[in-house]
Amino acid sequence: MSVLSDRSAYAINPILEEDELAEQLDRKGKNVVKLNRGDPPVYFKTPKYIIDAYVKALREGKTYYSDATGIDILKDAVQRRYSKMYRLNIPTDGIIATAGISEALQFLNDVLINPGDKAIIFKPYYTAYIPRLKLAGGEPLFENYDEKDEWNIEIEHVMESIKRMKANGKMKEVKYMLITNPNNPTGTVLKKSILEDIAEIANDNGIFLVSDEIYDEIVFNGAQFTSISKVAKGQPYMILNGASKDFDATGFRLGLMLLPESDRLSLELRERLRNFAKVRLSVNTSAQYAFAEGMSNEKEHAKAIKYMVGEIEKRVNYAYGILKRNDYIEAVKPNGAFYILPRLKMDMLKVKDDKEFVVKLLEKEHIQLTRGSGFGAPNHFRVVLLPPKGILEYSLNKINDFCESISK
Ligand SMILES: Cc1ncc(COP(=O)(O)O)c(C=O)c1O
């Protein structure tokens, strides 16, 4: 018998699955193009005014543990951002800083999930949602983003599932419903009408809503982003956000759990989450000063985000144009974040699944992608579209050539 816990086997991340093979190839001098990690600072430097604030904080000796839930000036900056962007008042107690959304997901599941409980998760999902839920003893109840409706939510299906669960007396087990908007891996910005339906369903059935809005400013091609706060009608909900994407600072490891409402559940959650935060003492103190400056210096942020989103829009559309020439795949055009999730036309290709596709592509063309099945979307693959046009042109043409070479 192994001394290891059974649940430890749930800790997998498909995004990093081919790293070892990529490293081996790199060691042989193959120069793998890595389009698997959504890491903006690799291609867009973290803005200088944020770096300066970080260095200043370090020089001033802000290297101690801070308040477990975050420093005051970070919370002030969050309040101002949400008030300005969404006319949303978030009480100071409703803000908890975490070590990235990655840690927020751990807290979310640990605070809500008892063994056997369920969470409604939409496929394709961001990879970390599933291990975090399972490690807490929970099970996902899958609903779908609908590829035929540009990856919006299949509302009717959600309503039918809930009706079925109600009839079987299973609703009590459902602890939360998690949406990702804009979405990773599809790059979809959800329609406002869909979000209104989701809020209504959650309200009618007493389901706690969680909205991962980490890409809320990375929206383009004319799309309009709607925060869950705009459609929630007094019901308890949580927004997840952080420094990683809009502020181009993945390595700061700073996330935010936001509980704007003051109903009983929200108050209880705040208290428990505060205790969770205390157990691990603090998040990165100097990085919090930098993140606070990132949000507070609106003029500099506006410049930085405008440039980054403008570039991302150009790169995504350019990449989409190249992938469209490929007869062996089909892709929905993204309008947010910086990913695309094309579908492989498996009946035209000589590979058994998306895993074999990404491994063979890596071995033959030295391009590293992520298999769609890792996001709950078998027969798809995800490409990170952050690199400049030259790299995208080179890699996406390689993908197209590779598809041709394995065609039936
Ligand atoms: C939708 C989504 N949520 C959360 C994360 C992780 O964020 P963090 O860097 O804050 O842990 C990512 C990272 O790619 C993401 O795409």
The ligand as a MOL file (V3000), in Angstrom:
LIG
                    3D

  0  0  0     0  0            999 V3000
M  V30 BEGIN CTAB
M  V30 COUNTS 16 16 0 0 0
M  V30 BEGIN ATOM
M  V30 1 C -9.1340 31.7450 -16.3910 0
M  V30 2 C -7.9140 31.7260 -15.5410 0
M  V30 3 N -8.0370 31.7840 -14.2070 0
M  V30 4 C -6.9610 31.7660 -13.4120 0
M  V30 5 C -5.6820 31.6750 -13.9280 0
M  V30 6 C -4.5140 31.6290 -12.9820 0
M  V30 7 O -4.2580 32.8810 -12.5180 0
M  V30 8 P -3.1490 33.2670 -11.4310 0
M  V30 9 O -1.9020 33.6100 -12.1790 0
M  V30 10 O -3.7550 34.4540 -10.7590 0
M  V30 11 O -2.9700 32.1060 -10.5120 0
M  V30 12 C -5.4900 31.6220 -15.2950 0
M  V30 13 C -4.1420 31.5090 -15.8760 0
M  V30 14 O -3.9410 31.3410 -17.0420 0
M  V30 15 C -6.6480 31.6550 -16.1270 0
M  V30 16 O -6.5410 31.5920 -17.4470 0
M  V30 END ATOM
M  V30 BEGIN BOND
M  V30 1 1 1 2
M  V30 2 1 2 3
M  V30 3 2 2 15
M  V30 4 2 3 4
M  V30 5 1 4 5
M  V30 6 1 5 6
M  V30 7 2 5 12
M  V30 8 1 6 7
M  V30 9 1 7 8
M  V30 10 2 8 9
M  V30 11 1 8 10
M  V30 12 1 8 11
M  V30 13 1 12 13
M  V30 14 1 12 15
M  V30 15 2 13 14
M  V30 16 1 15 16
M  V30 END BOND
M  V30 END CTAB
M  END
